[in-house]
Amino acid sequence: MRVAIYARVSTKDKGQETQNQLLDLRSYAQVHGWTLYQEYIEEESGGTGNRTQFKALFAAAHQRRFDVVLFWSLDRFSREGALPTLQYLNQLESWGVGYKSYTEQYLDSTGLFKDAIVSILASIAKQEKVRISERTKAGLARTVAKGTKLGAPVIDTKVVDQVRTLKATGMSNQAISKAMVISPSTVAKYLKEGVGASAR
């Protein structure tokens, strides 16, 4: 079986080195008779999937260059939350690539409890999605309570009429922009046909 090793420490992880993870991961792979395809090592925050080695790992997985990904722990693999992490794991499986956590023996796509673990992760991900939605709604409610109107800004038809009146006198868009204290692009927008009608 071909294995790809992924080791990561954050730039904020003082005193930690990927070498500490690599020694155990290499040993684990050797004991199981796995052939090492490549090691993906980086010092990046796990809070985003926009990591050079992480993306390289997935590019190789998509091409089926290896059969399983071995990482130290799930939070070394990703710290984006349950939902994105579950999506990463599902993506690997859709390509026929397994995954294995060294410190979390139950987190093994080739193990007996695979379906149960994925089900638990999916439940956590679902709850996380609900919490994000609730936080978003609460944030919008607070914004509305402060008097801020949501949605696209309402066009003031009086301003539109003033812009058109100035344009009719021969003024340039730039001059109108300065006179009305609005952007040139807004002036151009207001001068288009139908803006006044759509704003009412």
C-alpha positions in Angstrom: 0.0 0.0 0.0 1.3 3.4 -0.9 1.1 6.0 1.8 1.4 9.8 1.8 2.4 11.4 5.1 1.1 14.8 6.1 2.8 16.7 8.9 1.9 20.2 10.0 2.7 22.6 12.8 1.4 26.1 13.0 3.7 29.1 13.1 2.0 29.7 16.5 3.0 26.3 17.8 6.1 27.4 19.8 8.6 24.7 20.4 6.9 22.2 18.1 8.5 20.7 15.0 7.1 18.5 12.3 10.1 16.2 12.9 8.5 15.1 16.1 5.5 13.9 14.1 7.5 12.5 11.2 9.5 10.1 13.3 6.4 8.3 14.5 4.5 8.5 11.2 7.4 7.0 9.3 7.8 4.2 11.9 4.1 3.4 11.7 4.2 3.2 8.0 7.2 1.0 8.1 5.8 -1.4 10.7 2.7 -1.8 8.5 4.7 -2.5 5.4 3.5 0.6 3.6 5.5 2.1 0.8 6.1 5.8 1.3 5.0 7.8 -1.7 5.8 11.3 -0.4 5.9 13.5 2.7 3.9 16.7 2.7 5.4 19.0 5.4 4.5 22.6 6.3 4.4 25.2 8.9 1.0 26.9 8.3 -2.2 27.6 10.1 -4.7 24.7 9.8 -7.5 27.2 9.8 -7.6 27.3 6.0 -7.3 24.8 3.2 -5.2 27.3 1.2 -2.0 25.6 2.2 0.7 24.8 -0.4 1.5 21.2 0.7 -2.1 20.5 1.6 -3.3 21.4 -1.9 -0.4 19.4 -3.4 -1.5 16.4 -1.3 -5.0 16.6 -2.7 -3.8 17.1 -6.2 -1.8 13.8 -5.9 -4.7 12.1 -4.2 -6.9 13.0 -7.2 -4.4 11.3 -9.4 -4.4 8.2 -7.2 -0.7 8.5 -6.6 -1.1 6.8 -3.2 -3.7 4.8 -1.3 -3.8 6.3 2.1 -3.0 9.6 3.9 -1.4 9.2 7.3 -1.4 12.2 9.6 -0.6 12.8 13.3 -4.1 13.9 14.4 -7.2 15.4 12.8 -6.3 18.9 14.1 -2.9 18.6 12.4 -4.8 17.7 9.1 -7.3 20.5 9.4 -8.6 23.0 12.0 -11.3 24.5 9.8 -14.1 22.9 11.7 -16.0 19.6 11.4 -17.9 20.5 8.2 -14.9 21.4 6.0 -12.8 18.6 7.5 -15.5 16.0 6.8 -15.7 17.3 3.2 -12.0 16.8 2.9 -12.2 13.2 4.1 -15.2 12.5 1.9 -13.3 13.9 -1.1 -10.4 11.6 -0.5 -12.7 8.6 -0.3 -14.4 9.6 -3.5 -11.1 9.3 -5.2 -10.5 5.9 -3.6 -7.9 7.2 -1.1 -8.1 6.3 2.6 -7.0 8.2 5.7 -5.5 7.3 9.0 -4.8 9.3 12.2 -1.8 8.1 14.1 -3.0 9.4 17.6 -6.7 8.7 17.0 -6.8 5.0 16.3 -10.6 5.1 15.7 -10.1 7.6 12.9 -9.3 5.1 10.2 -11.1 4.8 6.9 -9.9 1.2 6.6 -11.0 0.3 10.1 -14.0 -1.5 11.5 -15.6 1.7 12.9 -15.2 3.8 9.8 -18.9 4.3 9.2 -19.6 5.1 12.8 -16.9 7.7 13.0 -17.9 9.3 9.7 -21.5 9.4 11.0 -20.4 11.2 14.2 -18.3 13.7 12.3 -21.3 14.3 10.0 -23.5 15.0 13.0 -20.9 17.4 14.4 -20.6 19.1 11.1 -24.4 19.5 10.8 -24.5 21.0 14.3 -21.7 23.3 13.4 -23.5 24.4 10.2 -26.6 25.2 12.3 -24.6 27.2 14.8 -23.0 29.2 12.0 -26.4 29.9 10.5 -27.8 30.9 14.0 -24.8 33.2 14.5 -25.3 34.8 11.1 -29.0 35.4 11.8 -28.3 36.8 15.2 -25.7 39.2 13.7 -28.2 40.4 11.1 -30.8 40.9 13.8 -28.4 43.0 15.8 -27.6 45.1 12.7 -31.3 45.7 12.0 -31.9 46.6 15.6 -29.2 49.3 15.3 -31.2 50.8 12.5 -29.1 49.6 9.6 -31.1 48.6 6.6 -30.2 45.4 4.8 -30.2 44.7 1.2 -29.3 46.8 -1.8 -29.3 50.6 -1.1 -32.5 52.4 -2.2 -31.9 54.8 -5.0 -33.1 58.4 -4.3 -35.1 59.4 -7.3 -34.6 63.1 -6.5 -30.8 62.6 -6.7 -31.3 60.8 -10.1 -33.4 63.7 -11.4 -30.7 66.2 -10.3 -28.0 64.2 -12.0 -30.0 64.2 -15.2 -30.8 67.9 -15.0 -27.1 68.7 -14.6 -26.3 66.4 -17.5 -28.8 68.2 -19.6 -26.9 71.5 -19.1 -23.9 69.9 -20.8 -21.9 69.0 -17.6 -19.5 66.1 -17.8 -20.0 63.0 -15.6 -16.8 64.0 -13.7 -18.1 67.5 -13.0 -21.5 66.1 -11.9 -19.7 63.6 -9.7 -17.8 66.4 -7.9 -20.9 68.6 -7.6 -23.1 65.9 -6.2 -20.4 64.2 -4.2 -21.0 60.8 -5.7 -18.8 58.5 -7.6 -18.5 58.8 -11.4 -19.7 55.2 -11.8 -22.9 56.2 -9.8 -23.4 59.1 -12.1 -23.1 56.9 -15.1 -25.5 54.4 -13.5 -28.1 57.1 -12.8 -28.0 58.3 -16.4 -28.9 55.0 -17.8 -32.4 54.6 -19.1 -34.9 53.0 -16.8 -33.0 53.8 -13.5 -35.6 56.3 -12.4 -38.4 54.0 -13.2 -36.9 51.0 -11.5 -36.1 53.1 -8.4 -39.7 54.1 -7.8 
